[in-house]
C-alpha cells in the first residue's frame, strides 16, 4: 500500500474513532462527574486524536517535505507523552490502565525520537514514515484496549453501583 493512502485511511479511521468515543461518553454523563474516570476518558480521546492529527501531517509533508511531518510528530508526541505521563502519575488501583499508559508513553517517546532522528528507522530496515506508521498503529491498538477495559470494567462497574 502506498504510504500516502495508508495515512489518509489511518487519519480518517482515527477521527471516526474520536467521534464514536464522543458518542459513548455523551451517553455516560456519570463518567465525566468522577475526576478519575474523566481523566481516563480524556486519555482514550487523546489516544485517537493525536494519531489522527499526526496522520494528517504525514499526508501534508509526505516524502516530498519530510520536515513537516517530522516536526509535527515530534511536537504531538511530546504532548502525548506529557499528557500520558500525567495520567500515569494519577492512575491508582488499575494495573491494566497503568500498563496501557506506560506503553503509550513509551510509544510517544519513540515517535518523537524517530521524528527527530529519522536515520534510526533504517536500522530496522524501514523508512522513517513507515516506522512511525507502525508505532501509530500500536498506539491506536493500545487505545482500543483501554476502551475495552473501560467499557467492560471501570465504566460498567460504575453503572452497576
C-alpha positions as CSV (number, residue, x, y, z in Angstrom):
1,X,0.0,0.0,0.0
2,X,1.2,3.5,-0.8
3,X,2.2,5.3,2.4
4,X,0.0,8.4,1.5
5,X,-3.0,6.1,1.1
6,X,-2.3,4.5,4.4
7,X,-2.1,7.8,6.3
8,X,-5.3,9.0,4.6
9,X,-7.2,5.9,5.7
10,X,-5.5,5.9,9.1
11,X,-6.4,9.5,9.8
12,X,-10.0,9.1,8.7
13,X,-10.3,6.0,10.9
14,X,-8.8,7.7,13.9
15,X,-11.1,10.7,13.5
16,X,-14.1,8.3,13.2
17,X,-13.0,6.7,16.5
18,X,-12.8,10.1,18.1
19,X,-16.4,10.7,17.1
20,X,-17.6,7.3,18.2
21,X,-15.9,7.8,21.6
22,X,-17.7,11.2,21.9
23,X,-21.0,9.4,21.4
24,X,-20.1,6.8,24.0
25,X,-19.1,9.4,26.6
26,X,-22.2,11.5,25.9
27,X,-24.4,8.6,26.8
28,X,-22.5,8.1,30.1
29,X,-22.7,11.5,31.8
30,X,-21.6,10.0,35.1
31,X,-18.2,9.3,33.7
32,X,-17.5,13.0,33.5
33,X,-18.5,13.7,37.1
34,X,-15.8,11.4,38.6
35,X,-12.4,13.1,38.2
36,X,-10.5,9.8,37.9
37,X,-12.8,8.4,35.2
38,X,-12.8,11.8,33.4
39,X,-9.0,11.5,33.1
40,X,-9.3,8.0,31.6
41,X,-12.0,9.3,29.2
42,X,-9.6,12.1,28.2
43,X,-6.8,9.6,27.7
44,X,-8.9,7.5,25.4
45,X,-9.8,10.7,23.4
46,X,-6.1,11.6,23.0
47,X,-5.1,8.1,22.0
48,X,-7.2,8.5,18.9
49,X,-7.0,12.3,18.3
50,X,-3.2,12.7,18.4
51,X,-2.5,9.8,15.9
52,X,-5.3,11.2,13.6
53,X,-3.6,14.6,13.6
54,X,-0.2,13.1,13.0
55,X,-1.6,11.2,10.1
56,X,-2.8,14.5,8.6
57,X,0.6,16.0,8.9
58,X,2.1,12.9,7.3
59,X,-0.1,13.4,4.3
60,X,0.8,17.1,4.1
61,X,4.5,16.5,4.4
62,X,4.7,13.1,2.8
63,X,8.0,12.1,1.3
64,X,8.5,15.4,-0.5
65,X,8.6,17.6,2.6
66,X,9.5,15.2,5.5
67,X,10.4,18.1,7.8
68,X,6.7,19.0,8.1
69,X,5.6,15.6,9.3
70,X,8.7,15.0,11.4
71,X,8.3,18.3,13.2
72,X,4.6,17.7,13.8
73,X,5.3,14.1,15.0
74,X,7.8,15.4,17.5
75,X,5.6,18.1,18.9
76,X,2.5,16.0,19.0
77,X,4.4,13.0,20.5
78,X,5.8,15.3,23.2
79,X,2.3,16.5,24.0
80,X,1.0,12.9,24.1
81,X,3.9,11.8,26.2
82,X,3.4,14.6,28.7
83,X,-0.4,14.0,29.0
84,X,0.0,10.3,29.3
85,X,2.7,10.7,32.0
86,X,0.4,13.0,33.9
87,X,-2.4,10.4,33.7
88,X,0.0,7.6,34.6
89,X,1.1,9.5,37.8
90,X,-2.6,9.7,38.8
91,X,-3.5,6.1,38.0
92,X,-4.2,4.2,41.1
93,X,-5.5,0.7,41.6
94,X,-5.9,-0.4,38.0
95,X,-2.8,-2.2,36.8
96,X,-4.1,-2.6,33.3
97,X,-4.7,1.1,32.8
98,X,-1.2,1.8,34.2
99,X,0.3,-0.7,31.8
100,X,-1.5,0.8,28.8
101,X,-0.5,4.3,29.8
102,X,3.2,3.2,30.3
103,X,3.1,1.6,26.8
104,X,1.6,4.7,25.3
105,X,4.2,6.9,27.0
106,X,7.0,4.7,25.6
107,X,5.5,4.8,22.1
108,X,5.1,8.6,22.1
109,X,8.7,8.9,23.2
110,X,9.8,6.6,20.4
111,X,7.7,8.5,17.9
112,X,9.4,11.7,18.9
113,X,12.9,10.1,18.7
114,X,12.3,8.8,15.2
115,X,10.8,12.1,14.2
116,X,13.9,13.9,15.5
117,X,16.4,11.2,14.3
118,X,14.9,9.5,11.3
119,X,18.0,7.6,10.4
120,X,17.2,5.3,13.3
121,X,14.4,3.7,11.3
122,X,16.9,2.4,8.7
123,X,18.5,0.3,11.4
124,X,15.4,-1.9,11.3
125,X,15.0,-1.7,7.5
126,X,12.2,0.8,7.4
127,X,11.8,4.3,6.1
128,X,11.1,6.7,8.9
129,X,7.5,7.4,7.9
130,X,6.9,3.6,7.8
131,X,8.4,3.2,11.3
132,X,6.2,6.0,12.6
133,X,3.1,4.3,11.0
134,X,3.8,1.1,12.8
135,X,4.1,2.9,16.1
136,X,0.9,4.8,15.5
137,X,-0.9,1.6,14.7
138,X,0.3,0.1,18.0
139,X,-0.7,3.3,19.9
140,X,-4.3,3.0,18.5
141,X,-4.4,-0.7,19.4
142,X,-3.4,0.3,23.0
143,X,-6.2,2.9,22.9
144,X,-8.7,0.2,21.8
145,X,-7.5,-1.9,24.7
146,X,-8.2,0.9,27.1
147,X,-11.7,1.4,25.6
148,X,-12.4,-2.3,26.1
149,X,-11.1,-2.2,29.7
150,X,-13.1,0.9,30.4
151,X,-16.3,-0.3,28.8
152,X,-16.1,-3.8,30.2
153,X,-14.5,-2.9,33.6
154,X,-14.4,0.5,35.2
155,X,-17.3,2.1,33.2
156,X,-19.6,-0.9,33.7
157,X,-18.8,-1.1,37.4
158,X,-19.9,2.5,37.8
159,X,-23.2,1.6,36.1
160,X,-23.8,-1.4,38.3
161,X,-23.4,0.6,41.6
